[in-house]
Amino acid sequence: MEKNLRQQKTAIIKIALFGPESTGKTTLAKQLAAYYVTEWVPEFARDYLQEKWEENQHICVAEDMMPIAYGQVALENKKLDSAKKYLFSDTNLMVTKVFSEMYYGFCDPLLNEAALEHHYDLFFLTDIDVPWEKDDIRDTSDGRETVFSVFKQSLIDAKKPFITLSGNKESRLAKATAIIDNLSIAKQHGISSADFVQIYNHGIPFDKIVSQLEIFKNGIAKASLISPATINNGILSLSEAEFEEKSRFFDLQKEKLKLKKFVPASGAASRMFKFLTAFLKDFDIQKETINAYINRKKDSNLSIFIVALDKFPFFESIDKKLREIYPDFETLDRDYKNYYFIKTLLSPDYYDFSNKPKAVLPFHQYKTHIANPIEEHLNECVHYATANQVSNLHFTVSEAHQNLFENEVEVLKEKVEKLSGTQINISYSYQNKSTDSICVDEKNIPVRDKNNNLVFRPGGHGALIENLKELDSDIIFIKNIDNVIQNHIDKIALYKKALAGVLLEVQQQVFSYLNAIEKQEIKEKNIEEIVAFLMQKLNIELNSDFNKFTVENKINKIKELLDRPVRVCGMVKNEGEPGGGPFWVRNAKGSVSLQIVETSQVDLSNKKQQDILAEATHFNPVDLVCGIKNYKNEKFDLLQFVDQKAGFIVEKTVDGEIVKSYELPGLWNGAMANWLTIFVAVPLITFNPVKTVNDLLKAAHQPQ
């Protein structure tokens, strides 16, 4: 036997099975070799020690470590000659190294060096969740947890790429083959094993990473606008009396429905205070006045903020704190007062507003107290998302902020329940990390942080379609966390309930048609009526080929078009706010539909598309009511109705560098692209977002 510890060079993908005794390594190595029709490397020590035991009942001693190491390497190199694409090693020198250190308190330097240098494309760390099986050369099952921890830590310390495998032998094989198949694809894309493991541990399906990299390389097709949706051309206009009628219809139906309010609220308020953060970063009070800074930067936002300082709901609290921090505050120059106010507002040691979620910030000054968006949403919820004296409210939050939410809810929930006589059930969910996007630089090369790890960013609010999918409700009201109002809550409730009434009327008609189709009650004479409903009520245009279909195919097409989730979206007049609007859009297959389109989805280099965008009369205030169950009262799989081609490539900053990231099709854009859609014009009073802190100065957020 050749006595060296060098691995033979190879292009074969090598997988090492690694773990304590009796954890299924041999079983899995055999399974994988059979599955991929290739070789596996047995454990040399087993035959070596078994022979030693049978000869004279001698057990393993420290002097056996190097012969075992030499034998294992020779066996692996030999198996490489006949391996095809993959080689699976039942054991390796890392195992020998760990056992040497555990049992004898040392490891031969040659063995230690070789174990650390030996390359495997991936280690599978076999878990101890399988029964211990005793044999002549195994030690004992005592302390398996401790031994497993030692094995795991050795991989971490050696910076070896590993994934833990748990479960029975069938589930381990299924998991392992899926991982190996993806690892093979990763290698083809030049992705290292370490990066592959980081992606796996982040929970992002590898095919999504491949897809994202292709999107960065090839770009995303822009939306093809046909015309803006306008009143009576895609947007339903209701009189005040009709709003009240739709609202009453909803009230009559709601007791037999499961209602829920869904509030996307996971982001921090950093953008809300962006201009103040920039001011603190760039301003030196020793060198210039605030007015000079405003003129230098042409920063009208800062000017408005300072002039109206005492109108903000947090003014008195911060003013009081400043007098505690600076005993001579009253004697300070005005610039210093304003500078310290902004600094205290954003300082992590004090208010830290830009790092907190909008939900917990003071928004509205009432005579008796100051209300944050959580309180306002609780109040709204009991006004329109209540049935049988029960109201259900769901917040999507970041894991880091959930305690802040729960602390606020604990204080506010009982107060609102008492005033309204309504029980409020509150639930939370996080944006799934598996929907995150890898970040790349301008050359589409993945970006790394200071620790040389890949950088990921959340996939945008479109990821929340997965959160929405998990809710079990008949009617879901959607509204952003910052779109609340200080006054006129009864009016807000009226319009929200009216949208729900519109949805119920349409949904009931859709369900009646689908039930009739299932019972085979639809005849040729009924088709014309349903087609008129599709076109007039649901704004669905049928292809010219439809009239050539047989009756059976017409009915099948109608069923396909009707059997979808429903959304009714409020639309306000466009007054220049940034964001999406309602348009007639043609997709790649030539079908025309109503969609909410963001400016970033439009090809602004195309004059015609630019003109259509400019002609938009309405804006999407993210005021939605949704029906996510079918005519059989089963939940739709909402992921089946997403237009996967409607995502976004966005620019973000990481450690001061511009990077590109992929955002999923927006929740009310591409994520709902294939829903039944109705746009309804609603008054401007329903749209009161707080995008920057200065929006709190608008009438809707000020005391009356």
C-alpha positions as CSV (number, residue, x, y, z in Angstrom):
1,M,0.0,0.0,0.0
2,E,1.4,3.4,-1.0
3,K,2.0,5.4,2.1
4,N,1.0,8.9,1.2
5,L,-2.0,11.1,2.1
6,R,-2.4,12.9,-1.2
7,Q,-5.8,13.0,-2.9
8,Q,-5.8,12.2,-6.6
9,K,-6.9,15.2,-8.7
10,T,-10.2,14.8,-10.4
11,A,-13.2,16.6,-12.0
12,I,-15.5,14.1,-10.3
13,I,-17.9,15.7,-7.7
14,K,-16.9,14.2,-4.4
15,I,-19.4,13.9,-1.5
16,A,-18.2,13.0,1.9
17,L,-20.5,11.3,4.5
18,F,-19.5,12.6,7.9
19,G,-20.7,11.9,11.4
20,P,-20.4,9.7,14.5
21,E,-20.7,5.9,14.5
22,S,-24.0,4.4,13.6
23,T,-25.6,7.4,11.9
24,G,-26.4,5.8,8.6
25,K,-23.3,6.9,6.6
26,T,-22.7,3.5,4.9
27,T,-26.4,3.0,4.1
28,L,-26.6,6.4,2.5
29,A,-23.3,6.0,0.6
30,K,-24.6,2.7,-0.9
31,Q,-28.0,4.3,-1.8
32,L,-26.4,7.3,-3.5
33,A,-23.9,5.2,-5.5
34,A,-26.8,3.0,-6.7
35,Y,-29.0,6.0,-7.5
36,Y,-26.3,7.7,-9.6
37,V,-24.8,4.5,-10.9
38,T,-21.3,5.2,-9.6
39,E,-18.8,4.2,-7.0
40,W,-18.7,4.6,-3.2
41,V,-15.7,4.4,-0.9
42,P,-16.2,2.0,2.0
43,E,-14.7,2.7,5.5
44,F,-11.2,1.2,5.4
45,A,-11.0,1.2,9.2
46,R,-14.0,-1.2,9.5
47,D,-12.2,-4.1,7.7
48,Y,-8.8,-3.1,9.2
49,L,-10.1,-3.2,12.8
50,Q,-12.4,-6.2,12.3
51,E,-9.5,-8.2,11.1
52,K,-7.4,-7.0,14.1
53,W,-10.2,-8.0,16.5
54,E,-10.7,-11.4,14.9
55,E,-7.0,-12.2,15.1
56,N,-6.4,-11.4,18.8
57,Q,-9.4,-9.4,20.1
58,H,-7.3,-6.3,20.0
59,I,-9.1,-3.0,19.8
60,C,-8.2,0.3,18.1
61,V,-5.2,2.1,19.6
62,A,-3.5,5.4,18.7
63,E,-0.9,3.7,16.5
64,D,-3.7,2.5,14.2
65,M,-4.6,6.1,13.2
66,M,-2.0,6.5,10.5
67,P,-2.4,3.1,8.9
68,I,-6.1,3.7,8.7
69,A,-5.5,7.2,7.2
70,Y,-3.2,5.8,4.5
71,G,-5.6,2.9,3.7
72,Q,-8.6,5.3,3.4
73,V,-6.8,7.6,1.0
74,A,-5.5,4.8,-1.1
75,L,-9.0,3.3,-1.3
76,E,-10.6,6.6,-2.3
77,N,-8.0,7.2,-5.0
78,K,-8.6,3.7,-6.4
79,K,-12.4,4.2,-6.5
80,L,-12.0,7.4,-8.5
81,D,-10.7,5.5,-11.5
82,S,-14.1,3.9,-12.1
83,A,-16.4,6.6,-10.6
84,K,-18.8,8.4,-13.0
85,K,-19.5,12.1,-12.3
86,Y,-19.9,11.5,-8.5
87,L,-18.0,9.7,-5.8
88,F,-19.5,9.1,-2.4
89,S,-17.1,8.5,0.6
90,D,-18.5,6.6,3.5
91,T,-15.7,8.2,5.6
92,N,-12.7,10.5,5.1
93,L,-9.7,11.8,7.0
94,M,-11.7,14.4,8.9
95,V,-13.5,11.5,10.6
96,T,-10.2,9.9,11.4
97,K,-8.9,13.2,12.7
98,V,-11.9,13.7,15.0
99,F,-11.7,10.2,16.4
100,S,-8.0,10.5,17.1
101,E,-8.5,13.8,19.0
102,M,-11.5,12.4,20.9
103,Y,-10.0,9.1,22.0
104,Y,-6.3,9.8,22.2
105,G,-6.2,13.5,22.9
106,F,-4.0,14.3,19.9
107,C,-3.7,13.9,16.1
108,D,-0.6,13.2,14.1
109,P,0.4,16.4,12.3
110,L,0.5,14.6,9.0
111,L,-3.0,13.4,9.5
112,N,-4.2,16.8,10.7
113,E,-2.7,18.6,7.8
114,A,-4.1,16.2,5.2
115,A,-7.6,16.1,6.8
116,L,-7.8,19.9,6.5
117,E,-6.4,20.1,3.0
118,H,-8.5,17.3,1.5
119,H,-11.2,18.6,-0.8
120,Y,-14.8,17.4,-1.0
121,D,-17.4,19.4,-2.9
122,L,-19.9,18.8,0.0
123,F,-20.1,17.1,3.4
124,F,-23.3,15.5,4.5
125,L,-23.3,15.6,8.3
126,T,-25.4,12.5,9.3
127,D,-27.7,13.2,12.3
128,I,-28.1,11.0,15.4
129,D,-31.8,10.6,14.9
130,V,-31.4,7.0,13.8
131,P,-31.2,4.0,16.2
132,W,-27.8,2.9,17.5
133,E,-26.7,-0.4,16.1
134,K,-24.0,-2.3,18.1
135,D,-21.3,-4.4,16.5
136,D,-17.8,-5.7,17.5
137,I,-15.9,-2.5,16.7
138,R,-18.3,0.2,17.8
139,D,-17.9,1.9,21.1
140,T,-21.1,2.9,22.9
141,S,-24.3,4.9,22.3
142,D,-23.6,7.0,25.4
143,G,-23.1,10.7,24.8
144,R,-24.1,10.7,21.2
145,E,-25.3,14.3,21.4
146,T,-21.8,15.4,22.6
147,V,-20.0,13.4,19.9
148,F,-22.3,14.8,17.2
149,S,-21.5,18.3,18.5
150,V,-17.8,17.6,18.2
151,F,-18.2,16.4,14.6
152,K,-20.3,19.4,13.7
153,Q,-17.9,21.9,15.3
154,S,-14.9,20.3,13.5
155,L,-16.5,21.1,10.1
156,I,-17.3,24.6,11.2
157,D,-13.7,25.2,12.4
158,A,-12.2,23.7,9.2
159,K,-14.6,25.8,7.1
160,K,-15.9,22.8,5.3
161,P,-19.1,23.1,3.3
162,F,-21.7,20.9,5.0
163,I,-25.4,20.2,5.2
164,T,-27.0,18.2,8.0
165,L,-29.1,15.2,6.9
166,S,-31.9,14.0,9.3
167,G,-34.8,11.6,9.0
168,N,-35.2,8.0,8.0
169,K,-33.2,6.4,5.1
170,E,-35.9,7.1,2.5
171,S,-36.2,10.8,3.4
172,R,-32.4,11.2,3.7
173,L,-32.0,9.8,0.2
174,A,-34.6,12.1,-1.3
175,K,-33.2,15.1,0.4
176,A,-29.6,14.2,-0.5
177,T,-30.3,13.6,-4.2
178,A,-32.2,16.9,-4.5
179,I,-29.2,18.7,-3.0
180,I,-26.7,16.9,-5.1
181,D,-28.6,17.7,-8.3
182,N,-28.7,21.3,-7.4
183,L,-25.0,21.3,-6.5
184,S,-24.2,19.9,-9.9
185,I,-26.1,22.9,-11.5
186,A,-24.3,25.3,-9.1
187,K,-20.9,24.0,-10.3
188,Q,-22.0,24.6,-13.9
189,H,-22.7,28.2,-13.0
190,G,-19.4,28.7,-11.3
191,I,-20.9,28.8,-7.8
192,S,-18.7,27.4,-5.1
193,S,-19.6,24.8,-2.6
194,A,-19.4,27.4,0.2
195,D,-21.8,29.7,-1.6
196,F,-24.1,26.8,-2.4
197,V,-24.4,25.9,1.3
198,Q,-25.0,29.5,2.2
199,I,-27.9,29.6,-0.3
200,Y,-29.2,26.3,1.0
201,N,-29.1,27.5,4.6
202,H,-30.9,30.7,3.6
203,G,-33.7,28.6,2.4
204,I,-33.9,29.9,-1.2
205,P,-34.6,27.2,-3.7
206,F,-31.6,26.9,-5.9
207,D,-33.6,27.1,-9.1
208,K,-34.7,30.6,-8.0
209,I,-31.1,31.7,-7.7
210,V,-30.4,30.4,-11.2
211,S,-33.5,32.2,-12.4
212,Q,-32.5,35.5,-10.7
213,L,-29.0,35.4,-12.2
214,E,-30.6,34.9,-15.7
215,I,-32.9,37.8,-15.1
216,F,-30.0,40.1,-14.1
217,K,-28.2,39.0,-17.3
218,N,-31.2,39.2,-19.7
219,G,-33.3,41.9,-18.1
220,I,-37.1,42.0,-17.6
221,A,-39.6,42.7,-20.4
222,K,-41.5,45.9,-19.8
223,A,-45.3,46.0,-19.6
224,S,-47.1,46.7,-22.8
225,L,-49.6,49.5,-22.1
226,I,-52.6,49.8,-24.4
227,S,-54.4,52.7,-22.6
228,P,-55.0,54.0,-19.1
229,A,-58.1,52.6,-17.3
230,T,-60.5,55.5,-16.8
231,I,-64.0,56.0,-15.6
232,N,-66.4,53.7,-17.5
233,N,-63.4,52.2,-19.3
234,G,-62.1,49.8,-16.7
235,I,-62.9,51.9,-13.6
236,L,-66.4,51.6,-12.1
237,S,-67.9,54.9,-10.8
238,L,-70.4,54.8,-8.0
239,S,-72.6,57.5,-6.6
240,E,-72.7,58.2,-2.9
241,A,-76.0,56.4,-2.7
242,E,-74.6,53.4,-4.5
243,F,-71.6,53.3,-2.1
244,E,-74.1,53.2,0.8
245,E,-76.2,50.5,-1.0
246,K,-73.1,48.3,-1.5
247,S,-72.0,48.8,2.1
248,R,-75.4,47.7,3.4
249,F,-75.3,44.6,1.1
250,F,-72.0,43.7,2.7
251,D,-73.4,44.3,6.2
252,L,-76.3,41.9,5.5
253,Q,-73.9,39.2,4.3
254,K,-71.0,39.5,6.7
255,E,-72.3,37.5,9.7
256,K,-71.8,34.2,7.7
257,L,-68.4,35.2,6.4
258,K,-64.8,34.9,7.8
259,L,-63.4,38.4,7.6
260,K,-59.8,39.5,8.1
261,K,-57.8,42.7,7.6
262,F,-54.3,42.2,6.2
263,V,-51.7,44.9,6.9
264,P,-48.2,44.7,5.3
265,A,-46.1,46.3,8.0
266,S,-42.7,44.7,8.0
267,G,-40.5,47.5,6.9
268,A,-38.6,50.0,9.0
269,A,-39.3,53.7,8.7
270,S,-35.8,54.5,7.2
271,R,-37.3,56.1,4.0
272,M,-39.7,58.2,6.1
273,F,-36.7,60.0,7.6
274,K,-34.3,59.7,4.7
275,F,-33.7,63.5,4.2
276,L,-33.1,63.9,8.0
277,T,-30.6,61.1,8.0
278,A,-28.8,62.6,5.0
279,F,-28.8,66.0,6.9
280,L,-27.1,64.5,10.0
281,K,-24.5,62.8,7.9
282,D,-23.5,65.8,5.8
283,F,-24.1,68.7,8.1
284,D,-21.4,70.2,10.4
285,I,-22.9,72.7,12.8
286,Q,-19.4,74.1,13.5
287,K,-19.0,75.1,9.9
288,E,-22.3,76.3,8.5
289,T,-25.8,77.3,9.4
290,I,-28.9,75.0,8.7
291,N,-30.2,77.6,6.3
292,A,-26.9,77.5,4.4
293,Y,-27.2,73.7,4.2
294,I,-30.8,74.0,2.9
295,N,-29.6,76.3,0.2
296,R,-26.6,74.2,-0.7
297,K,-28.6,71.0,-0.9
298,K,-31.8,72.7,-2.2
299,D,-33.5,70.6,0.6
300,S,-37.1,72.0,0.8
301,N,-38.1,69.0,2.9
302,L,-35.8,70.0,5.7
303,S,-37.0,73.6,5.5
304,I,-40.7,72.4,5.8
305,F,-39.8,70.0,8.7
306,I,-38.1,72.7,10.7
307,V,-40.7,75.4,10.1
308,A,-43.6,73.1,11.2
309,L,-41.7,71.3,14.0
310,D,-44.3,72.0,16.6
311,K,-47.1,70.5,14.4
312,F,-45.6,67.0,14.6
313,P,-47.2,64.6,17.2
314,F,-43.8,63.8,18.7
315,F,-42.8,67.4,19.2
316,E,-43.7,67.7,22.9
317,S,-42.1,64.4,23.9
318,I,-38.8,65.2,22.2
319,D,-38.8,68.8,23.3
320,K,-39.1,67.6,26.9
321,K,-36.3,65.0,26.5
322,L,-34.0,67.7,25.0
323,R,-34.4,69.8,28.2
324,E,-33.4,66.7,30.2
325,I,-30.3,66.0,28.0
326,Y,-29.2,69.7,27.7
327,P,-30.0,71.7,30.9
328,D,-29.1,74.9,29.1
329,F,-31.3,74.0,26.1
330,E,-33.4,77.2,26.4
331,T,-30.4,79.4,26.0
332,L,-29.1,77.7,22.9
333,D,-29.0,79.2,19.4
334,R,-32.0,78.2,17.2
335,D,-29.8,76.2,14.9
336,Y,-28.5,74.1,17.8
337,K,-32.0,73.5,19.0
338,N,-33.1,72.2,15.7
339,Y,-30.0,70.2,15.1
340,Y,-30.3,68.5,18.5
341,F,-34.0,67.9,17.9
342,I,-33.3,66.0,14.7
343,K,-30.3,64.2,16.3
344,T,-32.4,63.0,19.3
345,L,-35.2,62.0,17.0
346,L,-33.0,59.6,15.1
347,S,-30.4,58.6,17.7
348,P,-30.3,54.9,18.7
349,D,-29.7,56.1,22.3
350,Y,-33.1,57.9,22.3
351,Y,-36.0,57.7,19.9
352,D,-34.3,55.9,17.0
353,F,-37.3,56.5,14.7
354,S,-35.7,55.6,11.4
355,N,-34.9,52.1,12.6
356,K,-38.3,51.4,14.1
357,P,-41.3,50.1,12.0
358,K,-43.8,52.8,11.0
359,A,-46.4,50.9,12.9
360,V,-45.2,52.1,16.3
361,L,-44.4,55.7,15.5
362,P,-46.6,58.6,16.8
363,F,-48.8,59.6,13.9
364,H,-51.8,61.4,15.3
365,Q,-52.3,63.9,18.1
366,Y,-55.7,63.6,19.8
367,K,-56.9,65.6,22.7
368,T,-56.3,62.8,25.2
369,H,-53.4,60.9,23.7
370,I,-51.1,60.2,20.7
371,A,-52.1,57.4,18.3
372,N,-49.7,55.2,16.2
373,P,-50.8,53.3,13.1
374,I,-51.4,50.1,15.1
375,E,-54.1,51.8,17.1
376,E,-55.6,53.4,13.9
377,H,-55.7,50.0,12.2
378,L,-57.3,48.4,15.2
379,N,-60.0,51.1,15.1
380,E,-60.5,50.7,11.4
381,C,-60.7,46.9,11.8
382,V,-63.6,47.0,14.2
383,H,-65.4,49.4,11.9
384,Y,-65.4,47.2,8.8
385,A,-63.8,43.8,9.3
386,T,-66.1,42.7,12.1
387,A,-68.7,39.9,12.1
388,N,-70.5,38.6,15.2
389,Q,-68.6,41.0,17.4
390,V,-65.3,39.5,16.4
391,S,-62.6,41.3,14.3
392,N,-59.5,39.7,12.9
393,L,-56.3,41.6,12.1
394,H,-53.1,40.2,10.5
395,F,-49.8,42.1,10.4
396,T,-46.8,41.0,8.3
397,V,-43.8,42.0,10.4
398,S,-40.1,41.5,10.5
399,E,-38.9,39.1,13.1
400,A,-36.8,41.7,14.7
401,H,-39.8,44.0,15.2
402,Q,-42.4,41.5,16.4
403,N,-41.8,42.3,20.1
404,L,-42.4,46.0,19.4
405,F,-45.7,45.2,17.8
406,E,-46.8,42.8,20.6
407,N,-45.9,45.4,23.3
408,E,-48.0,48.0,21.5
409,V,-50.9,45.6,20.9
410,E,-50.9,44.6,24.5
411,V,-51.5,48.2,25.5
412,L,-54.0,49.2,22.7
413,K,-56.0,46.1,22.0
414,E,-58.0,46.1,25.3
415,K,-58.7,49.8,24.9
416,V,-60.2,49.4,21.4
417,E,-62.1,46.3,22.4
418,K,-63.7,48.0,25.3
419,L,-64.7,51.1,23.3
420,S,-66.1,49.0,20.4
421,G,-67.5,46.0,22.2
422,T,-65.6,43.8,19.8
423,Q,-63.2,41.0,20.4
424,I,-60.0,41.5,18.3
425,N,-57.9,38.6,17.2
426,I,-54.4,39.6,16.1
427,S,-51.9,37.3,14.2
428,Y,-48.5,37.9,12.7
429,S,-46.4,36.4,9.9
430,Y,-42.9,37.1,8.5
431,Q,-41.8,37.5,5.0
432,N,-40.4,34.2,4.0
433,K,-36.6,34.3,3.6
434,S,-36.9,31.8,0.8
435,T,-38.3,34.7,-1.3
436,D,-35.1,36.8,-0.9
437,S,-33.0,37.8,-3.8
438,I,-29.2,37.5,-4.3
439,C,-27.5,40.8,-5.0
440,V,-25.1,41.3,-7.9
441,D,-22.8,44.2,-9.1
442,E,-23.0,46.0,-12.4
443,K,-21.3,43.1,-14.1
444,N,-23.9,40.7,-12.6
445,I,-21.4,39.1,-10.3
446,P,-22.8,38.1,-6.9
447,V,-21.9,40.7,-4.2
448,R,-20.1,39.7,-1.0
449,D,-20.0,41.4,2.5
450,K,-17.0,42.0,4.6
451,N,-17.0,38.4,5.7
452,N,-17.0,37.2,2.1
453,N,-20.6,35.9,2.4
454,L,-23.1,36.4,-0.4
455,V,-25.5,39.3,0.2
456,F,-29.3,38.7,0.0
457,R,-32.1,41.2,0.2
458,P,-35.9,40.7,0.8
459,G,-37.8,40.1,-2.4
460,G,-40.2,43.0,-1.9
461,H,-43.9,43.1,-0.9
462,G,-44.7,40.6,-3.7
463,A,-43.3,37.9,-1.4
464,L,-46.4,38.5,0.8
465,I,-48.6,36.6,-1.6
466,E,-47.3,33.6,0.3
467,N,-48.5,35.1,3.6
468,L,-51.8,35.9,2.1
469,K,-52.2,32.4,0.7
470,E,-52.0,31.0,4.3
471,L,-54.9,32.9,5.6
472,D,-58.3,31.1,6.0
473,S,-60.8,33.9,5.3
474,D,-63.7,34.6,2.9
475,I,-63.1,38.3,2.6
476,I,-59.7,39.9,3.2
477,F,-59.3,43.7,3.4
478,I,-55.8,44.9,2.5
479,K,-54.3,48.2,3.5
480,N,-50.8,49.5,4.0
481,I,-49.6,50.3,7.5
482,D,-49.0,54.0,6.8
483,N,-52.4,54.6,5.0
484,V,-54.4,55.7,8.1
485,I,-56.4,58.8,8.9
486,Q,-57.0,60.8,12.0
487,N,-60.5,61.8,11.2
488,H,-63.6,60.5,9.2
489,I,-63.2,56.9,10.2
490,D,-66.9,56.3,9.4
491,K,-66.3,57.5,5.9
492,I,-63.3,55.2,5.5
493,A,-65.4,52.3,6.7
494,L,-68.2,53.1,4.3
495,Y,-66.0,53.0,1.2
496,K,-64.1,49.9,2.4
497,K,-67.4,48.0,3.1
498,A,-68.8,49.2,-0.3
499,L,-65.8,47.6,-2.0
500,A,-66.5,44.4,-0.2
501,G,-70.1,44.6,-1.3
502,V,-69.0,44.9,-4.9
503,L,-66.8,41.9,-4.5
504,L,-69.6,39.8,-2.9
505,E,-72.1,40.7,-5.7
506,V,-69.6,39.7,-8.4
507,Q,-68.4,36.6,-6.5
508,Q,-71.9,35.3,-6.0
509,Q,-72.7,35.6,-9.7
510,V,-69.3,33.9,-10.6
511,F,-70.1,31.1,-8.1
512,S,-73.6,30.6,-9.5
513,Y,-72.1,30.2,-13.1
514,L,-69.4,27.8,-11.9
515,N,-71.9,25.7,-10.0
516,A,-74.1,25.5,-13.0
517,I,-71.2,24.5,-15.2
518,E,-70.3,21.7,-12.7
519,K,-73.9,20.5,-12.7
520,Q,-73.8,20.6,-16.6
521,E,-76.7,23.0,-16.6
522,I,-75.1,25.5,-19.0
523,K,-76.5,25.3,-22.5
524,E,-75.5,27.2,-25.6
525,K,-78.2,29.8,-25.0
526,N,-76.6,30.7,-21.6
527,I,-73.2,31.3,-23.0
528,E,-74.0,34.7,-24.4
529,E,-75.2,35.9,-21.0
530,I,-72.0,34.7,-19.3
531,V,-69.8,36.3,-22.0
532,A,-71.6,39.6,-21.5
533,F,-70.9,39.3,-17.7
534,L,-67.2,38.5,-18.3
535,M,-66.8,41.5,-20.6
536,Q,-69.0,44.1,-18.8
537,K,-68.5,43.3,-15.1
538,L,-65.1,41.7,-15.1
539,N,-63.5,43.6,-18.0
540,I,-62.3,40.4,-19.6
541,E,-61.8,40.5,-23.4
542,L,-62.3,37.2,-25.2
543,N,-60.1,36.3,-28.1
544,S,-61.7,36.4,-31.6
545,D,-61.2,32.7,-31.9
546,F,-63.7,32.1,-29.0
547,N,-66.7,32.2,-31.4
548,K,-65.2,29.3,-33.4
549,F,-65.0,27.0,-30.4
550,T,-67.4,24.1,-29.9
551,V,-70.0,24.6,-27.1
552,E,-68.0,22.3,-24.9
553,N,-64.8,24.2,-25.4
554,K,-66.6,27.5,-24.9
555,I,-67.8,26.3,-21.5
556,N,-64.4,25.0,-20.6
557,K,-62.9,28.4,-21.5
558,I,-65.5,30.2,-19.4
559,K,-64.8,28.0,-16.4
560,E,-61.1,28.7,-16.8
561,L,-61.7,32.4,-16.9
562,L,-64.1,32.5,-13.9
563,D,-62.5,30.1,-11.5
564,R,-60.0,32.5,-10.0
565,P,-59.5,34.6,-6.9
566,V,-61.2,38.0,-7.0
567,R,-59.9,41.5,-6.1
568,V,-61.7,44.8,-6.0
569,C,-59.3,47.7,-5.9
570,G,-60.1,51.3,-4.9
571,M,-58.7,53.9,-7.3
572,V,-58.2,57.6,-6.5
573,K,-57.7,60.5,-8.8
574,N,-54.0,60.9,-9.8
575,E,-52.6,63.9,-8.1
576,G,-48.9,63.2,-8.8
577,E,-48.2,60.7,-6.0
578,P,-45.5,58.1,-7.0
579,G,-46.7,54.5,-7.5
580,G,-48.8,52.3,-9.6
581,G,-51.9,53.1,-11.6
582,P,-54.7,51.2,-13.5
583,F,-54.0,50.4,-17.1
584,W,-55.2,48.1,-19.9
585,V,-52.2,45.9,-20.7
586,R,-51.4,43.3,-23.3
587,N,-49.4,40.3,-22.2
588,A,-46.9,38.2,-24.3
589,K,-49.7,35.9,-25.5
590,G,-51.7,38.9,-26.8
591,S,-54.4,38.8,-24.1
592,V,-55.6,42.1,-22.8
593,S,-56.5,42.7,-19.1
594,L,-56.7,45.3,-16.4
595,Q,-53.6,45.6,-14.3
596,I,-52.0,47.9,-11.7
597,V,-48.7,49.0,-13.3
598,E,-45.8,50.6,-11.6
599,T,-43.8,53.3,-13.4
600,S,-40.7,51.1,-13.2
601,Q,-42.6,48.5,-15.3
602,V,-43.0,50.9,-18.2
603,D,-40.5,51.4,-21.0
604,L,-39.9,55.2,-20.6
605,S,-37.6,55.3,-23.6
606,N,-40.7,54.5,-25.7
607,K,-42.6,57.7,-26.5
608,K,-45.9,56.0,-27.0
609,Q,-45.7,54.1,-23.7
610,Q,-44.6,57.3,-22.0
611,D,-47.6,59.2,-23.3
612,I,-50.0,56.5,-22.2
613,L,-48.5,56.6,-18.7
614,A,-48.9,60.3,-18.6
615,E,-52.6,60.1,-19.6
616,A,-53.4,58.0,-16.5
617,T,-56.3,59.6,-14.5
618,H,-56.2,57.4,-11.4
619,F,-53.8,56.0,-8.9
620,N,-53.7,52.8,-6.9
621,P,-53.9,53.6,-3.2
622,V,-53.4,50.0,-2.2
623,D,-57.0,49.8,-1.0
624,L,-58.0,46.2,-1.8
625,V,-60.7,43.7,-0.9
626,C,-59.9,40.1,-1.8
627,G,-61.8,36.8,-2.2
628,I,-59.3,33.9,-2.0
629,K,-61.7,30.9,-2.0
630,N,-63.4,29.2,-4.9
631,Y,-67.0,28.2,-5.5
632,K,-66.5,25.0,-3.4
633,N,-65.2,27.1,-0.5
634,E,-61.7,25.9,-1.0
635,K,-58.7,28.1,-0.8
636,F,-57.0,28.9,-4.1
637,D,-53.3,28.3,-4.5
638,L,-52.5,32.0,-5.0
639,L,-49.1,31.3,-6.4
640,Q,-50.7,29.8,-9.5
641,F,-52.1,33.2,-10.4
642,V,-48.8,35.2,-10.3
643,D,-47.3,36.6,-13.5
644,Q,-43.8,35.5,-12.9
645,K,-42.5,37.8,-15.6
646,A,-43.7,41.0,-13.9
647,G,-40.8,41.3,-11.3
648,F,-38.4,44.2,-11.0
649,I,-34.7,44.8,-11.0
650,V,-34.0,47.4,-8.4
651,E,-30.8,49.3,-7.3
652,K,-30.0,49.2,-3.6
653,T,-27.0,50.2,-1.5
654,V,-24.8,47.7,0.4
655,D,-21.9,49.0,2.4
656,G,-22.1,52.2,0.4
657,E,-21.9,50.4,-3.0
658,I,-24.7,50.2,-5.6
659,V,-26.0,46.7,-6.1
660,K,-28.8,45.2,-8.2
661,S,-31.5,43.1,-6.6
662,Y,-34.5,41.3,-7.9
663,E,-38.0,42.0,-6.5
664,L,-40.8,39.6,-7.0
665,P,-44.0,40.7,-8.9
666,G,-45.6,43.2,-6.6
667,L,-48.4,42.0,-4.3
668,W,-51.1,44.1,-6.1
669,N,-49.3,44.1,-9.4
670,G,-47.9,40.9,-10.9
671,A,-48.7,38.7,-7.9
672,M,-52.4,39.3,-8.6
673,A,-52.1,39.7,-12.3
674,N,-54.3,36.7,-13.1
675,W,-57.1,37.4,-10.6
676,L,-60.5,38.6,-11.5
677,T,-60.1,42.3,-11.2
678,I,-62.5,45.2,-10.6
679,F,-61.4,48.8,-10.3
680,V,-63.7,51.2,-8.4
681,A,-63.2,54.9,-8.1
682,V,-63.0,56.0,-4.4
683,P,-62.6,59.5,-2.9
684,L,-59.2,60.9,-2.1
685,I,-60.1,60.8,1.6
686,T,-59.3,57.1,1.5
687,F,-55.7,57.7,0.5
688,N,-53.4,59.2,3.2
689,P,-50.0,57.5,3.1
690,V,-47.1,58.7,5.1
691,K,-44.1,58.2,2.8
692,T,-42.0,60.9,4.5
693,V,-42.3,62.4,7.9
694,N,-43.6,65.7,6.4
695,D,-46.8,63.8,5.2
696,L,-47.8,64.0,8.8
697,L,-48.4,67.7,8.3
698,K,-51.2,67.0,5.8
699,A,-54.8,67.7,6.9
700,A,-55.7,64.0,7.2
701,H,-53.1,63.6,9.9
702,Q,-53.6,66.8,11.8
703,P,-56.1,67.5,14.6
704,Q,-59.4,69.2,13.7
